[in-house]
Amino acid sequence: MTSGYIGVSVERDDLAFLDGTACYVADVDREGQLYARVVRSPVAHARILDIDVAEALAQPGVVAVITAADIPETRIPIRLPMAETPYTHLFLQPPLAREVVRYVGEPVAVVVASDPYLAEDAAELVDVDFDELDVVSDILSATTQGTPLVHAEAGTNIVATVPLGYGDVEAAFARADVVIRDRLRMHRHTAVPMETRGLLAEMDHGTGVLTLWGAAKVKHFTRSALSSMLGIERHRIRLVENHVGGGFGVRGEPYPEDFLVAFLALRLGRPIKWIEDRAEHFVATNHAREQEHDLEIAATADGRLLAFRDRAWCDQGAYVRSQGILPALLPALHLPGPYRWEAFSVETRGVLTNRTPVGTYRGPGMTEATFVRERMLDKLAAELRLDPAELRRRNLIRPGELPFSFEPAPITYESGDFPAGFEHLLDEVGYDDLCKQRQVRRASGEHVGIGFAAYTEIGAIGPFEEARIVPRSDGRFVVHVGVASLGQGVETVLGQIAAEKLGVPMDAVSIDHHDTEKLADGFGAFASRSTTLAGNAVALAAEDLRAKAAARLDVPAGEIRFVQGQVREPSGRTIPLAEVGEGRGRFDKPHPTFSFGAALSLVSIDRETGLVKVLRHAVLHDVGRAVNPELLRRQLAGAASQGIGAALLEELLYDEYGQPQSTIMADYRMPTVEELPDIEVIVEERPNTANPLGVKGGGESGMVGTPAAIANAVADALGVEGARVWRLPLTPDRVREMLRHH
């Protein structure tokens, strides 16, 4: 008997990732399976005049070659209702290109063979006759008059315009003592999980059930999407989640390959396996981030923020994928940040280009918005000759003002203490001493700078999650949930909640998130929601189970204990645990939760090479209540490491013909231990009153402020009169160019 697991840094129980026993989808094989290889477009925009599959089909071991003519007319649906508009259906992606290809890497055909290497060789023999068309190669030209149309039938390259407004913007600007304006750009990059995507599909001819191994993130939605696209009943589709080698937002959404592998398994009556290679990943898996913002800020002479105006263009790539208009919606929601604005006006546009479609990557929208806003606040501080920390102190929303809402914009901050959190970060890093050290190092000729970012992170997105707890006769409990494990340690955290609420040892609890057959509904793992939504559902299921057991013994729920397969009450009466039935819980969350975070970075710049080195980097996040503090610290540190890569190294480049220039790891440079300092992590706990456990999201925050803090630190190192820091990544050649103008 034990309790008190919530708040304890229990070591995670998914050690299979470390000891080599993890079973990824590539490790799963079925008898008689065939292998699929996708034929992808080598050009960015063209009409398909003809596809000749005869030579490929004639190769030994090749079983089938399919094109769009062989599959039903269908499109990949949008997952979240808030990300759908009456026009988004015009831009949804078919599983195989029909008549026109719109980006390099778009699926054109699929070869199926008895061996993966035979399939790959045969795919090269599929002959596609293209009539190339003009290319939309960047986000700003996408809306220029006379530019080519990515989808001619739609008549526009604008997917959606997201307007948000609050207060009287014109009046606030008219009262301003200072107005600053700049155009800032966040570049295109993506997540690069250690495990690429993959899928194995098999039809059981006895039961009529189609099983797909390799699901992740949003299993239940993918099942519903496939049901609609394939035209078979939802209950006849089963998705199984294996071990997943990283997600970060790009793994688990429905992609063309999910439909194609399932369709081929049905058509050929044999198991079909497809594993994405790394080159495919760089052109086929969702990209993220690329945006350009024209931002204007009004303030008083003493540094009080009044208002801002922003016009932004957000690249969606060639199609709207299952995230819908989120690439434009999320930055709009995060532009105000944790500050007291009197007014603002935002207009973000999602635009189409002939490049790989864009989705979400850890901290979507919030990372981009934080970069442009926090850069502008540092520019404002320089204009006013204020310490950047002091400018933020004067404008952070105060705890007495919470809950704080920017109505009619759908932004409400429920709980926290933003100024105290910011001061906590400054105290932990020793900001005053850091400033003195900066002056000493500058006096010796070093280019050293300090940068900040304060921000809000959206998380705990609903609408709900369910959980069921099944007692076993041996005294163990199996907890079924609809969220997914992408490496974030969800099994451990949910196990801690279940064990504490049931009053049993953790080794008596196992978390099952692998199979859509075990739970009717679930919304998955995204937007830092698993602990808040599933955690509270698990807690409610445990309460339900205790109440049912107590009712059987006619005692209060707080008096029963689960011991060795029995339910026992204080006088010693028992009943078998298996007779109690299941505990069920459902936690509804109609509104997301915004939480506060901040980051600080200390950098140095090598004058000769332009190389930026991060000397110190700290992140702080208010997690509400930390179920497992150490796991949270690791999540925040990992996210910050990705943010450093985004700020300094990683970029997906294209030429004017829409040809990707970063399709191998040698061209897409990721951070190693050489580029990463020891990340300093500060976990704040200010419980959220909107859910029983008091938790908030925390999986993305380390990413959100890191690029902004590093950009501000580089600008500080260059000096107030230095070159303009307006775009990322801050590669050595770009920084060297800035130094030349310094």
VEXKE-210270 format. One record per residue: residue in three letters; z, y, x of N, C-alpha, C in turn. Coordinates in steps of 0.2 Angstrom, whole numbers, plus 5000, padded with zeros to 4 digits. Layout:
BEGIN
ALAZYXZYXZYX;...
# end
This chain:
BEGIN
MET500049945004500050005000500050065004;THR499550115003499550175007499250225003;SER499350285004498950345001498950405006;GLY498750455003498650515008498050515012;TYR497550485010496950485014496550555014;ILE496550595009496150655009496450705013;GLY496050735018496350775023496450745029;VAL496350685030496450645036495750625040;SER495750635046495150625050495050545051;VAL494950505046494850435047494150425050;GLU494150375055493550365059493050335054;ARG492350355054491850335050491750265050;ASP491550235045491550155044490750135044;ASP490350175047489650155047489450145054;LEU489850105058489650095065489050055067;ALA488750025061488149995062487550035066;PHE487650105065487150145068487250145076;LEU487850125078487950135085487950065088;ASP488150005085488149945088487549905087;GLY486949935085486349895084486249855078;THR486749855074486649805068486349835062;ALA486249905062485949935056485249905054;CYS485149905048484549875045484049925042;TYR483649955046483150005044482549975040;VAL482150015036481649985032481149945037;ALA481049965043480549935048480849865049;ASP481549855048481749785050481749735044;VAL481549765038481449715032480749685032;ASP480749625031480149595030480149545024;ARG479549535021479549485015478949445017;GLU479049385014478549325015477849355012;GLY477349345017476649355014476549435014;GLN476949475018476749545017476149565021;LEU475849625018475249655021475449725024;TYR475049755028475249815031474749875029;ALA474949925027474549985025474550035031;ARG473950065032473850115036473450175032;VAL473650235033473350285029472850325033;VAL472250335030471750375033471850445031;ARG471950485036472050555035471550605037;SER471450655033470950705035471050735042;PRO470450745046470550775052470350845052;VAL470150875046469950945045470450975039;ALA470551045040470951075036470751095029;HIS470051095028469851115021469151095021;ALA468951055016468251025016468150995009;ARG467550995007467350945001467250875004;ILE467450825000467250755002466650744999;LEU466050735003465450715000465350634999;ASP465650595004465650525003466150495008;ILE466350435005466850395009466550325010;ASP466350305016466050235017466650195020;VAL466850145016467350095018467050025020;ALA466450025020466149955021466249925028;GLU466249965033466349935040467049915041;ALA467549965038468249945038468449885035;LEU468149875029468249815024468049755027;ALA467549755032467249695035467549675041;GLN468149705043468449685049468949625047;PRO469049585052469449525051470149545050;GLY470449515045471149535043471249585038;VAL470649625036470749675032470649645024;VAL471149665020471149645013470849695008;ALA471049755009470749805005470749875008;VAL470349915005470249985007470250025000;ILE470650064999470650104993470550184994;THR470250214989470150284989470350314983;ALA470250374982470550404975470150374969;ALA469550354970469150324965469550254962;ASP469950234966470250164964470950174961;ILE471250234961471850244958471850294952;PRO472350284948472350334942472450404944;GLU472250444940472250524941473050534940;THR473350554945474050574944474350614950;ARG474850654949475150704953475850684955;ILE476050704961476850694962477250754959;PRO477650734954478050784950478550824954;ILE478750874951479350924954479950894952;ARG480450894956481150854955481650904951;LEU481650964953482151004950481851054945;PRO482151054938481851104933481851174935;MET482351194939482351264941481851284946;ALA481551234949480951244954480251234951;GLU480251234944479651224941479451284937;THR478751304936478551354932477951324928;PRO477751364923477151344919476551334923;TYR476551364929475851354933475951314939;THR476551284941476551244947476151174946;HIS476051154940475651094939474951104942;LEU474651164943474051174946473951154953;PHE474551154956474551144964474851084966;LEU475051034961475350974963474850924967;GLN475150884971474750844976474550774973;PRO473950754973473750684971473950644977;PRO474050574976474150534981473650524986;LEU473050524984472450524988471950584986;ALA471650624991471250684990470750664985;ARG470650704981470050704976469550754977;GLU468950744979468450794980468550844986;VAL469150864987469350914992469950894996;VAL469850905003470450895007470750965008;ARG471350975009471651045010472151055016;TYR472251005020472651015026472450955030;VAL472550965037472450905042473050865041;GLY472950795039473450745038473450725031;GLU473050755026473050735019472750665019;PRO473150625015472850555014472150555010;VAL471750515013471050515010470950445008;ALA471150395011471050325010471650285013;VAL471750215011472250175013471950105015;VAL472050085021471750015023472349975023;VAL472249915020472749855020472549795024;ALA472949775029472749715033473349675034;SER473149615037473749565038474149585044;ASP473949635048474349655054474249725054;PRO474849755056474849835057474349865062;TYR474149825067473749845072472949845070;LEU472849785066472249775063472049835058;ALA472549845054472549905049472349965052;GLU472749985058472650045062471950045064;ASP471649995067470949995070470450005065;ALA470549965059470049975054470050045051;ALA470650075050470650145047470250195051;GLU470150185058469750225061468950215060;LEU468850155056468150145054467950175047;VAL468450195044468250225037467950295039;ASP467250295036466850355038466850405032;VAL467150465033467150515028466650575030;ASP466250585025465750645026466050705023;PHE466250755027466550815025466050875025;ASP466050915020465750985020466251035021;GLU466351055027466951105029466951165025;LEU467451195023467551255020467951305024;ASP467951365022468351415025469151405024;VAL469551425029470251405030470651465029;VAL471151455025471751505024472251485030;SER472251525035472651495041473351525042;ASP473551575038474151605038474351635032;ILE475051655031475351675025475051745022;LEU474951785027474751855025474051855023;SER473651825026472951825024472851785017;ALA473351745015473251705009473151745003;THR473451805003473451854997472951914998;THR472551915004472051965005471451955000;GLN471252014998470652004993470051974997;GLY469751934994469151894997469351835001;THR469951825002470151765006469951695002;PRO469851645006469651585002470251554998;LEU470051514993470551494989470751414991;VAL471351404992471551334993471451284987;HIS471551314981471351274975470951324971;ALA470351314972469851354968469951364961;GLU470051304958470151304951470751344948;ALA471251354952471851394950471651474950;GLY471151494955470951564955471451604959;THR471951574962472451614966472751574971;ASN472951604977473351574982474151584981;ILE474351614976475051634974475351584969;VAL475751544972476151494968476551524963;ALA476951564965477451594961477751664964;THR477951704960478351764962479051764959;VAL479551774964480251764961480551834962;PRO480651874956480951934957481651934955;LEU482151964959482851974958483052044958;GLY483452064954483652134954484352144952;TYR484752194955485352214954485552284955;GLY485752314950485952384950485352434950;ASP485552494952484952554952484752564959;VAL484252534961484052534968483852604970;GLU483452634966483152704968483752754969;ALA484252744964484752794965485152784971;ALA485252724973485652704979485252724985;PHE484552714986484252744991484252814992;ALA484152854986484152924986484852954989;ARG485352914989486052944991486152924999;ALA485652885001485752855008485752905014;ASP486152905019486152945025485652915030;VAL485552845029485152815034484752755031;VAL484152755032483752695029483352665035;ILE483452605036483052565041482552515038;ARG482052505042481552455039481252415045;ASP481052355043480752315048480352255045;ARG479952225048479652165046479852105051;LEU480052055048480351995052480051935049;ARG479951885054479651825053480051765055;MET480151715051480451655052479851605053;HIS479851565058479251525060479251455056;ARG478751425057478651355054478951305058;HIS479451265056479651205060479951155055;THR480251095057480351045053480951005056;ALA481150955051481650905054481250855057;VAL481650825062481350765066481850715066;PRO481950675061482450625061482250565066;MET482750535069482550475073482150425070;GLU482250415064481850365060481350395056;THR480750385057480150405053480250375046;ARG479850405041479850375034479550305034;GLY479650265029479350195028479550165022;LEU479150115020479250085013478950015013;LEU479349975009479049905008479149895001;ALA478649874998478649864990478349794989;GLU478749754984478549694982478649684975;MET478149654971478249634964478549564963;ASP479049554960479349494958478949464952;HIS478549414953478149394947478549354942;GLY479149334944479549304939479849344934;THR480149404937480549454933480149514931;GLY479549524934479149584933479449644936;VAL479949644940480249694943479949714950;LEU479749774951479449804957480049834961;THR480149804967480649824972480349864978;LEU480649924979480449954985481049964990;TRP480949944996481449955001481250015005;GLY481750055007481650115011481750175007;ALA482050175001482150234998482750275001;ALA482750335000483350385003483350444999;LYS483950474999484050544996484050544989;VAL483550534985483450544978483150474975;LYS483550424975483250354973483050354966;HIS483550384962483450384954482850424952;PHE482750484955482250524953481550494956;THR481550464962480950434964480750374959;ARG481250334957481150284952480750314946;SER481050364943480750394937480050424938;ALA479950454944479250474946478750424946;LEU478950364950478550314950478350274944;SER478850274939478750244933478250284929;SER478250354929477750394926477050384929;MET477050384936476450384939476050324939;LEU476450264939476150194939476050174932;GLY476450204927476350184920476750124918;ILE477350114922477750054920478450074919;GLU478750034915479450054913479950064918;ARG480350114917480850124923481250074925;HIS481450024920481949974922481549914926;ARG480949924926480549874930480449894937;ILE480749954939480749974946481449984949;ARG481449954955482149954958482049984965;LEU482450034967482350054974483050044978;VAL482950014984483449994988483450044994;GLU484050074995484150115001484450075007;ASN484050065012484250035018484650085023;HIS484850065029485150115033484650165034;VAL484850225035484350285036484450325042;GLY483950325046484050365053483950435052;GLY484350465048484350545048483850565042;GLY484050615039483750645033483550715034;PHE484050765034483950835035483550865030;GLY483450845024483050875019482350845018;VAL482050815023481350795023481250725021;ARG481850685021481750615020481950595013;GLY481550555009481750535003481450564997;GLU481150624998480750654992480150604991;PRO479850604985479250564983478650604987;TYR478350564991477750584995477150544992;PRO476550554994475950514992476050444994;GLU476350435000476450365002476850314998;ASP477350354994477750314990477350284984;PHE476950324981476550294976476050244979;LEU475750264984475150214987475450144988;VAL476050144992476250074994476450034987;ALA476750074982476950034976476350014972;PHE475850054972475250044968474849984972;LEU474849984978474549924982474849854981;ALA475549864980475949804979475749774972;LEU475749814967475549794961474849764960;ARG474349804964473649784963473549724967;LEU473749714973473649654977474149594976;GLY474649604972475149554971475449524977;ARG475549564982475849544988476249604991;PRO476749584995477249644998476749685002;ILE476849745002476549795006477049835010;LYS476949845017477349885021476949935024;TRP477349995025477050055028477550085032;ILE477450095038477950135043477550195046;GLU477850255045477550315048477650315055;ASP477150335059477250345066477350425067;ARG477550435073477750505075477250555074;ALA476650545076476050585075475950605068;GLU475950555063475950565056476450605054;HIS477050595056477650635054477550705055;PHE477250725060477150805061476550835057;VAL476150795053475650825049475750795042;ALA476150745040476250715034476950735030;THR477450735034478150745031478150825031;ASN478650845026478650915024478850955030;HIS478451015031478651065035479151115031;ALA479351165035479851205032479851275035;ARG480151325031480451385034479951445034;GLU479251435036478851495038478851545032;GLN479051605034479151665029479051725033;GLU478851785030478851845032479151895027;HIS479551935030479951985025479852055028;ASP479752095023479752165024480352195020;LEU480852215025481552225022481752295024;GLU482052325019482252395020482952405017;ILE483452435021484152435020484352515020;ALA484752535015485052595014485752595015;ALA486052645019486752645020487052715021;THR487652725021487952785022488152795029;ALA488252855031488352875038488952835041;ASP489452815037490052785040489952705039;GLY489352685038489252615038489352575032;ARG489352605026489452575020488752555017;LEU488652485016487952465013487852485006;LEU487252515005487152534998486652484994;ALA486052474997485552444994485052414999;PHE484652364996484052345000483552324996;ARG482952334999482252304995481952255000;ASP481752204997481352155001480752124998;ARG480252125001479652094999479452035004;ALA479351975002479351915006478751875004;TRP478451845009477851795008478151725011;CYS478151675007478451615009477851565009;ASP477751535015477151485015477351415012;GLN476951395007477051335003476651275006;GLY476151295011475651245013475151235008;ALA474851175008474251165004474351144997;TYR474951114995475151094989475851114987;VAL476051114981476751114979477051044979;ARG477451024983477750964983478350954978;SER478750904978479250894973479850944973;GLN479850984979480351044979480151104975;GLY479551104972479251154968479251224972;ILE479551274968479551344971480151354975;LEU480551304977481151324981481051354987;PRO480451344991480351384997480351464996;ALA480251484990480251554988480851574984;LEU481151534980481751544976482351544980;LEU482451504985483151494989483251554993;PRO482751584997482851645001483051704997;ALA482751704991482951764986483651764984;LEU483851704983484551694981485051714986;HIS484851704992485351714998485251775002;LEU484751815000484751885003485351925003;PRO485651934997486251974997486851955002;GLY486851895003487451865007488151885005;PRO488551885009489351895007489551975007;TYR489052015006489152085006489152124999;ARG489552174999489552214993488952264992;TRP488452244989487852294988487952324981;GLU487752384981487752424975487152404971;ALA486652384975485952374971485552334976;PHE485052294973484552274977483952254973;SER483352244976482752224973482352174978;VAL482252114975481952064979481352034976;GLU480752024979480151994977479951944982;THR480051884981479751834986479151794983;ARG478651784987478051754984477951694988;GLY477851634984477651574987476851574987;VAL476551564993475851574994475651504997;LEU474951494996474651434999474251445005;THR474251395009473851395015473551325017;ASN473051325021472751255022473151225028;ARG473851215027474251175031474751125028;THR475051085031475451035028475951065023;PRO476051035018476451065012477251075015;VAL477551125012478251145014478751115009;GLY479251095012479851075007480451105010;THR481051065010481651095012481851055018;TYR482251095022482551075029483251105029;ARG483651065031484351085032484551165031;GLY484851185026484951255025484351295023;PRO483951265018483351295016483451365012;GLY483051405014483151475011483651515014;MET484251485014484851525016484751535024;THR484451495028484351505035483851565036;GLU483351565032482851615033483151685031;ALA483451685025483751745022484251775027;THR484651735030485251755034484951785041;PHE484351755043484051785049483851855048;VAL483451865043483151935042483651985040;ARG484151965036484752015034485152025040;GLU485351975043485851995049485552025055;ARG484852015056484552055061484552125059;MET484352145053484352205050485052245050;LEU485552205049486252235050486452255057;ASP486152215062486252235069485852295070;LYS485252305068484852365069485252425066;LEU485552415060485852465057486452485061;ALA486852435063487452455068487252495074;ALA486652475077486452515083486252585081;GLU485952595075485752655072486352705071;LEU486852675069487552705067487952705073;ARG487852675078488252665084488952635082;LEU488852585078489452545076489452485080;ASP490052455081490152385083489852345077;PRO489452295079489152255073489652215070;ALA490252195073490752165069491152215065;GLU491152275067491552325062491052335056;LEU490452345057489952355051490052295046;ARG490152235048490252185044490952185040;ARG491452205044492152215042492152255036;ARG491752315036491752365031491452345025;ASN491052295025490552275019490652205016;LEU491052165019491152095016491552105010;ILE491352065005491652054998492452034999;ARG492852074996493552064997493852004992;PRO494351974994494551914990494851934983;GLY495051994983495252024976494652034971;GLU494052034974493452044970493151984968;LEU493451924970493151864968493551834961;PRO493151804957492451784957491951854957;PHE491451854961491051904962490351884959;SER490051924955489351914953488851964954;PHE488251954955487752004956487251994949;GLU487551994944487151984937486752044937;PRO486052034934485851974931485651914936;ALA485651934942485451874947485951824946;PRO485651754947486151704946486551684952;ILE486951734954487351724960488051744959;THR488451694960489151704958489551674964;TYR490051704967490451684972491151674969;GLU491351604969491951584965492551594968;SER492651584975493251584978493151594986;GLY493751604989493651614996494051684999;ASP493951695005494251755008493751775014;PHE493151805012492651825017492951865023;PRO493251915022493551955028493951915032;ALA494451875029494851835033494551785037;GLY494051755034493651705038493251735044;PHE492951795043492651825048493151845054;GLU493751865052494251885057494451815061;HIS494451765057494651705060494251685066;LEU493551695064493051675069493151715075;LEU493251785074493351835080493951815084;ASP494451795081495051775084495051715088;GLU494651665085494651605089494251605095;VAL493651645095493251655101493551705106;GLY494051745104494251795108493751855109;TYR493551885103493051935103493151995108;ASP493752015108493852075112493752065119;ASP494052005121493951985128493251965130;LEU492951935125492251925126491851985127;CYS491952045124491652105125491752135132;LYS492352125134492552145141492152105146;GLN492152035145491751995150491052015150;ARG490752035144490052055144489952115148;GLN490352165148490252225152490352205159;VAL490752165161490852145168490152115171;ARG489952065167489352035169488752075169;ARG488652125164488152165164488152215170;ALA488752235172488852275178488552245184;SER488552175184488352135190487552125189;GLY487252145184486552135183486352085179;GLU486752055175486551995171486352025164;HIS485851995161485752015154486151965149;VAL486651995147487151955143487251985136;GLY487251945130487351975124487751935119;ILE488051965114488451935109488051945102;GLY488051895098487751905092488151875086;PHE488151905080488551875074488051855069;ALA488251815064487951815057488551795053;ALA488551825047488951805041488451785035;TYR488651735031488251715027488551675021;THR488151655016488451615011487951555011;GLU488251495009487851435008487951405001;ILE487351394998487351364991487451284992;GLY487851264988487951184988488251164981;ALA488451094981488651064975488251084969;ILE487551074970487151084964487151024960;GLY487151034953487250984948486550944947;PRO486450924941486950934935487550894935;PHE487550834938488150784937488050734942;GLU488550694943488550624947489050584943;GLU488850514943489250464940489550414945;ALA490050384944490350334948490650274944;ARG490550214946490950164943491350124948;ILE491950104946492350064951492449994948;VAL492249944952492249874949492849834953;PRO493349824950493849784953493649704954;ARG493849674960493649604961494349564961;SER494249504960494849464959495249454966;ASP494949474971495249464978495649534979;GLY495649574975496049634976495649694979;ARG494949684980494549734983494249774977;PHE493949834979493649874974492949894976;VAL492449894972491749914974491649974970;VAL491450024974491350094971490550104971;HIS490250104965489550124964489450194963;VAL488950224967488850294966488050304967;GLY487850364965487150374965486850424970;VAL487350444974487150484980486850434986;ALA486650464991486350424996486750445003;SER486650395008486950405014486350415019;LEU486350475022485850495027486150505034;GLY486650475035487050485041487650535041;GLN487750565035488250615035488950585034;GLY489050515034489650485033489950485026;VAL489550485021489750485014490150425012;GLU490050365015490350305014491150315016;THR491250345021491950355023492250405019;VAL491950465017492250515013492450495006;LEU491950455003492050434996492550374996;GLY492550335002493050285002493750315003;GLN493850375006494550405007494750425000;ILE494250454996494450484989494650424985;ALA494250374985494450314981495050284982;ALA495150274989495850244991496450284989;GLU496350344990496950384988497050384981;LYS496550394977496650394970496850324967;LEU496650274970496850204968497550184971;GLY497750224976498350204979498350134983;VAL497750124986497650064990497450074997;PRO497450035002497250045008496450055008;MET496150085013495450105013495050035014;ASP495349985018494949925019494949885012;ALA495249905007495149875001494549904996;VAL494249954999493749994995493049984999;SER492549974996491849974998491450024994;ILE491050064997490550114994489850084993;ASP489650074987488950044987488450104984;HIS488050124988487550174986486850154987;HIS486750094988486050064990485550054985;ASP485750044978485350004974485350044967;THR484750054964484650094958484850044952;GLU484949984953485149934948485849934947;LYS486249964951486949964951487250024947;LEU486850074946487050134943486450164939;ALA486550174933485950194929485650264931;ASP486050314933485850374935486150404941;GLY485850444945486150484951485650534953;PHE485850584956485450644958485350644965;GLY485750604969485550594976485950644981;ALA485750644987486050674993485650734995;PHE485750794993485450854995485950914993;ALA485750974996486151034995486851024995;SER487150985000487850985002488250964996;ARG488050914992488250904985488650834985;SER488650794990488850724989489650724988;THR489950754992490750754992490950794985;THR490650844984490850884978490750844971;LEU490150824970489950794964490150724964;ALA489950684969490150604969490850604970;GLY491150644974491850634976492250644970;ASN492150694966492550704960492350654954;ALA491750624954491650574950492050514952;VAL492050494958492450444960493250454958;ALA493450514959494150524958494250514950;LEU493750534946493850524939493850454937;ALA493350414940493350344939493950304941;ALA494250324946494950294948495450314943;GLU495450374941495950394936495850354929;ASP495150344928495050304922495250224922;LEU495150204928495350134930496150124929;ARG496450174932497250174932497450174925;ALA497150224921497350224914497250164910;LYS496650134911496550064908497050014909;ALA497250014916497749964918498449974915;ALA498550044915499250064913499250044905;ALA498750054902498750044894498849974893;ARG498649924897498749854896499449834897;LEU499749874901500549854903500949904899;ASP500649954895501050004891501550044895;VAL501350064901501750114905501350174907;PRO501650224909501250284912500750264918;ALA500150294918499750284923500050284930;GLY500450334931500750344938501250294940;GLU501350244936501850194938501550124940;ILE500950114939500650054940500350054948;ARG500349994950500149984957499649924957;PHE499149934962498649874962498849834969;VAL499049774968499349734973499049664973;GLN498649644978498449574979498049554973;GLY497649594970497249564965497649574958;GLN498249604958498649604952498749684950;VAL498849694944499149764942499849754941;ARG500249794944501049784944501349844941;GLU501849834937502249894934502949884937;PRO503349944937503949944941504449884939;SER504449854933504949804932504649734934;GLY504049734937503749674940503249634936;ARG503149654930502649624925501949644929;THR501549594928500849594931500349564926;ILE499749594927499149564924498549554930;PRO498149504929497549504934497149564934;LEU497049594940496549654941495949644937;ALA495649584938494949574935494949584928;GLU495549574924495549584917495549654915;VAL495549704919495649774917494949804915;GLY494449774918493749804917493549854922;GLU493049894921492849944926493150014925;GLY493150054930493350124929492750164930;ARG492650214925492050254925492150324926;GLY491750364929491950434930491250474930;ARG491250534927490650574928490850644929;PHE490650684934490750744935490150794934;ASP490250844929489750884928489850954932;LYS489250974934489351044938488751084936;PRO488751124931488251164928487951214933;HIS488451244937488251294942488451274949;PRO487951294954488151284961488751324963;THR488951304969489551334972489251374979;PHE489451434980489251474986489851474990;SER489851454996490351465001490251505007;PHE490751525010490651575016490651545023;GLY490251565027490251545034490051605039;ALA490151595045489951645050489851605057;ALA489451635061489251615067489351665073;LEU489451645079489451695084489151655090;SER488751695094488351665100488451715106;LEU488551685112488551725118487951695122;VAL487451735124486851715128486751755134;SER486451715139486151755145485451745145;ILE485051795148484351785149484151795156;ASP483751745158483551745165482951795166;ARG483051845169482551905170481851875172;GLU481851835177481251805180480851765175;THR481151715172480851665167480851685160;GLY481251725158481351735151481751685147;LEU482051635151482351585148483051605145;VAL483151595139483851605135484251545136;LYS484851555138485351505139485951525134;VAL486151475130486751485125487351465129;LEU487751515131488351505135488951485130;ARG489051515124489551495119489251495112;HIS489451455108489151455101489751435097;ALA489951475092490451455087490251465080;VAL490451415076490251415069490951405065;LEU491051445059491551445055491351425048;HIS491651385044491451375037492051365033;ASP492051395027492551375022492251315018;VAL492651265019492451195015492851185009;GLY493251235007493651225001494251185003;ARG494151115003494651065005494251015010;ALA494551005015494150955020494450885018;VAL494050845016494250775015494350735021;ASN493850745026493850715033493650775038;PRO494150805040494050865044493550855050;GLU493650795054493350775060492550765058;LEU492450735052491750725050491450795049;LEU491750835046491550905044491350935051;ARG491850935056491650965062491050945065;ARG490950875065490350845068489750865064;GLN489750875057489150895053489050965055;LEU489551005056489351075057489151085065;ALA489351045069489151045076488351025076;GLY488250965073487550945073487050995070;ALA487251025064486851075061486751135066;ALA487251155069487151215074486751195080;SER486751135082486251105087485551115085;GLN485451095079484751105076484551175075;GLY485051215074484951295073484751315080;ILE485051295085484851315092484151295094;GLY483951235092483251215093482851255089;ALA482951275083482551315079482451385082;ALA483051415085483051485087482651495094;LEU482651435098482351445105481751405106;LEU481651345103481151295105480651275100;GLU480851255094480451215090479951255086;GLU479351245086478851275082478251235081;LEU478051235074477451205072476851255072;LEU476451255077475851305078475251275075;TYR474751315073474151305070473651345073;ASP473051325074472451375076472151405070;GLU471651445071471351485066470951435061;TYR470851375064470451325060470851275056;GLY471551295056472051255052472151185056;GLN472051185062472151125066472851125069;PRO473351075068473951075071473951075078;GLN474451105081474451105089475051075091;SER475451045087476151015088476150945085;THR475850895088475850835084476150775089;ILE476450795094476750745099477350785101;MET477850745103478550775106478450815112;ALA477950805116477850845121477650915119;ASP477350925113477150995111477651025106;TYR478150985104478651005099479350995102;ARG479551045106480151035111480751045107;MET481150985107481850985104482350995109;PRO482951025107483551035112483850965114;THR484050975121484350915124485050945126;VAL485450905129486050925132486050985136;GLU485450985139485351045144485351115141;GLU485151115134485051175131485651185126;LEU486051135125486651145120487351155124;PRO487651205122488351215124488851165120;ASP489451155121489951125117490051175111;ILE489851155105489851195099490651195097;GLU490851255096491551275094491551275086;VAL491851235083491851225076492551245073;ILE492551285068493151315065493051295057;VAL493551255055493551235048494051275044;GLU493851305039494251345035494351305028;GLU494951315025495051275019495351325014;ARG494951345009495151395004494851354997;PRO495351314994495051274989494651304983;ASN494151274981493751294975494051274969;THR494251324965494551314958494051274953;ALA493451274955492951244950492851174950;ASN493251134954493251064953493951034955;PRO494150984953494850954954494950944961;LEU494550924965494650904972494650974976;GLY494451024974494451094977493951094983;VAL493451054983492951044989492351094988;LYS492051114993491451144993490951114998;GLY490351124998489851095002489951115010;GLY489751075014489851095021489351065026;GLY488851025024488450995028487851035031;GLU487751095029487151135031487351195035;SER488051225034488251285036488051295044;GLY488151245048488051255055487451285057;MET486951265053486251285054486151355051;VAL486451375046486251435042486251495046;GLY486851505050486951565054486751565061;THR486551505063486451505071485851535073;PRO485251535070484651565072484751645072;ALA485051665067485251745067485751765072;ALA486251725073486751745078486351745085;ILE485951695087485651695093485151755094;ALA484751765089484251825089484651885090;ASN485251895087485651955088485951955095;ALA486151905097486351905104485851915109;VAL485251895108484651905113484451985112;ALA484452015106484352085106484952125109;ASP485552105109486052135112485952135120;ALA485752075122485652065129485152105132;LEU484652125128484052165130484252235130;GLY484752255126485052325125484752355119;VAL485152405117484952445111484252475111;GLU484052495117483452525117482852475119;GLY483052415119482552365121482052345116;ALA481652295118481152265114481352245107;ARG480952245102481052225095481152155095;VAL481652125092481752055091481652045084;TRP481052015082480852015075480551945073;ARG480551905078480251835076480551785080;LEU480551725077480751665081480251615082;PRO480251565086480851555091480751605097;LEU481351615100481351655106481151615112;THR480551595113480351555119480351595125;PRO480351565131480351605137479751655138;ASP479151635136478651685136478651745132;ARG478951735126479051795121479651835124;VAL480151805126480751845129480451885135;ARG480151855140479851885146479451945144;GLU479051935139478651995136479052055134;MET479652035131480152085129480452125135;LEU480552085140480852115146480452155149;ARG479752145149479252185152479252255149;HIS479452255143479452325139480152355139;HIS480552325143481252345143481352395149;
# end
